[in-house]
Amino acid sequence: MPNITLESQPDHKVLGRAASTFAGKFLFSACVIFAITGIAKILSSLGSAKALLELDPIFGVQFRHLMFAVGVVEIGASAFCIASARTRVAALLVAWLSCLFLFYRLGVWWLGWKMPCHCLGTLSDSIHLAPATADNLMKVVLAYLLVGSVVCLVYYRRQARES
């Protein structure tokens, strides 16, 4: 039986042998990020902060409902990426979700919204992180998710062409 390296296998589980590849490590980290931010959003949406009653400038629904829905989507994305044997699809999901977050941020910027994004919900308050600092941190995380998922997709595209 020939010796096959992970780089020559296009589809593998994120938590399996793929953890030794860039794509596997990146997708695992994206799963962790989505799980943490998803849980933070859901827990925060169940709180009593007055900001949760305000309407989101893009969708026109209370932040409470938006945060809960986005938290569920993030946890779902995390679960899919972990459970899926199709890393190309997982990378595409991370890229798609990251693009949605980028478009949302661009939309609120376009509208002139000056409030920092509460991407971490009340978790940032719990760890004594200033809202502006948490917002900047989440911008870096968003850039990481976008760039990492694009790198994975380019790698998979090149790999498919070579096959």
C-alpha positions as CSV (number, residue, x, y, z in Angstrom):
1,M,0.0,0.0,0.0
2,P,1.5,3.4,-1.0
3,N,2.3,6.0,1.6
4,I,-0.2,8.8,1.3
5,T,0.4,12.1,3.0
6,L,-2.3,14.4,4.3
7,E,-1.6,17.0,1.7
8,S,-2.6,14.6,-1.0
9,Q,-5.9,13.8,0.6
10,P,-8.4,16.5,-0.3
11,D,-11.1,15.6,2.3
12,H,-10.4,14.6,5.9
13,K,-12.0,15.3,9.3
14,V,-11.0,18.5,11.0
15,L,-10.4,16.8,14.3
16,G,-8.7,13.8,12.8
17,R,-5.3,13.6,11.1
18,A,-5.9,17.0,9.5
19,A,-4.9,18.7,12.7
20,S,-1.3,18.4,11.4
21,T,-2.0,20.5,8.3
22,F,-2.5,24.3,8.1
23,A,-6.1,23.8,6.9
24,G,-6.9,21.4,9.7
25,K,-5.4,23.7,12.3
26,F,-7.1,26.8,10.8
27,L,-10.5,25.1,10.6
28,F,-10.2,23.8,14.2
29,S,-9.4,27.3,15.4
30,A,-12.4,28.7,13.4
31,C,-14.6,26.1,15.1
32,V,-13.4,27.2,18.5
33,I,-13.8,30.9,17.6
34,F,-17.4,30.3,16.4
35,A,-18.2,28.2,19.4
36,I,-17.0,30.8,21.9
37,T,-18.6,33.8,20.2
38,G,-21.8,31.8,19.5
39,I,-22.1,30.8,23.2
40,A,-21.2,34.4,24.3
41,K,-23.9,35.8,22.0
42,I,-26.6,33.4,23.2
43,L,-25.8,33.9,26.9
44,S,-25.7,37.6,26.4
45,S,-29.1,37.6,24.5
46,L,-30.7,36.1,27.6
47,G,-29.5,38.9,29.8
48,S,-31.2,42.1,30.9
49,A,-29.0,44.8,29.5
50,K,-30.9,47.8,28.0
51,A,-28.8,47.6,24.8
52,L,-30.5,44.3,24.0
53,L,-33.8,46.1,23.6
54,E,-32.4,48.6,21.0
55,L,-33.1,47.9,17.3
56,D,-30.3,46.8,15.1
57,P,-29.6,49.4,12.4
58,I,-29.4,46.9,9.5
59,F,-32.2,44.4,10.3
60,G,-34.5,46.5,12.4
61,V,-34.9,43.8,15.1
62,Q,-33.9,43.9,18.8
63,F,-30.3,43.1,19.4
64,R,-31.5,40.4,21.7
65,H,-33.1,38.4,18.9
66,L,-30.3,39.1,16.4
67,M,-27.6,38.0,18.9
68,F,-29.5,34.8,19.7
69,A,-30.0,34.0,16.0
70,V,-26.4,34.7,15.1
71,G,-25.2,32.7,18.1
72,V,-27.1,29.7,17.0
73,V,-25.7,30.1,13.4
74,E,-22.2,30.3,14.8
75,I,-22.6,27.2,17.0
76,G,-24.1,25.4,14.0
77,A,-21.2,26.4,11.8
78,S,-18.8,25.2,14.5
79,A,-20.5,21.9,14.9
80,F,-20.6,21.3,11.1
81,C,-16.9,22.1,10.7
82,I,-15.9,19.7,13.5
83,A,-18.2,16.9,12.4
84,S,-17.8,17.2,8.7
85,A,-15.3,15.1,6.7
86,R,-15.5,17.7,3.9
87,T,-12.9,20.3,4.8
88,R,-13.4,22.2,1.5
89,V,-17.0,22.7,2.4
90,A,-16.0,23.7,6.0
91,A,-13.6,26.3,4.6
92,L,-16.3,27.6,2.3
93,L,-18.7,27.9,5.3
94,V,-16.1,29.8,7.3
95,A,-15.4,32.1,4.3
96,W,-19.2,32.6,3.7
97,L,-20.0,33.4,7.4
98,S,-16.9,35.7,7.7
99,C,-18.1,37.6,4.5
100,L,-21.5,38.0,6.1
101,F,-19.9,39.5,9.2
102,L,-17.7,41.8,7.0
103,F,-20.7,43.0,5.0
104,Y,-22.7,43.6,8.3
105,R,-19.8,45.7,9.6
106,L,-19.5,47.6,6.4
107,G,-23.3,48.2,6.5
108,V,-23.3,49.7,10.0
109,W,-20.2,51.8,9.1
110,W,-22.0,53.0,6.0
111,L,-25.0,54.0,8.1
112,G,-22.7,56.0,10.4
113,W,-23.3,53.7,13.4
114,K,-20.7,54.7,16.0
115,M,-21.3,52.1,18.7
116,P,-18.7,49.3,19.0
117,C,-19.8,45.9,17.8
118,H,-21.0,43.6,20.7
119,C,-19.7,40.5,18.9
120,L,-18.7,39.0,22.3
121,G,-21.9,40.0,24.0
122,T,-21.4,40.6,27.7
123,L,-18.3,38.3,27.7
124,S,-16.1,41.4,27.2
125,D,-17.6,43.0,30.3
126,S,-17.0,39.8,32.3
127,I,-13.3,39.8,31.4
128,H,-13.0,43.6,31.9
129,L,-12.3,44.3,28.3
130,A,-13.3,47.8,27.1
131,P,-16.0,47.8,24.3
132,A,-13.6,49.6,21.9
133,T,-10.8,47.1,22.6
134,A,-13.2,44.1,22.2
135,D,-14.4,45.6,18.9
136,N,-10.9,46.0,17.6
137,L,-10.1,42.4,18.7
138,M,-13.0,41.1,16.8
139,K,-12.0,43.0,13.7
140,V,-8.6,41.2,13.9
141,V,-10.5,37.8,14.4
142,L,-12.7,38.6,11.4
143,A,-9.6,39.3,9.3
144,Y,-8.0,36.1,10.5
145,L,-11.1,34.1,9.6
146,L,-11.4,35.7,6.1
147,V,-7.7,35.4,5.2
148,G,-7.4,31.9,6.6
149,S,-10.5,30.6,4.8
150,V,-9.4,32.1,1.5
151,V,-5.9,30.6,1.9
152,C,-7.6,27.2,2.5
153,L,-9.9,27.6,-0.5
154,V,-7.0,28.6,-2.8
155,Y,-5.0,25.6,-1.5
156,Y,-7.9,23.2,-2.2
157,R,-8.4,24.8,-5.7
158,R,-4.8,24.3,-6.6
159,Q,-4.9,20.8,-5.2
160,A,-7.9,20.0,-7.4
161,R,-6.2,21.3,-10.5
162,E,-3.1,19.2,-9.9
163,S,-5.3,16.0,-9.6
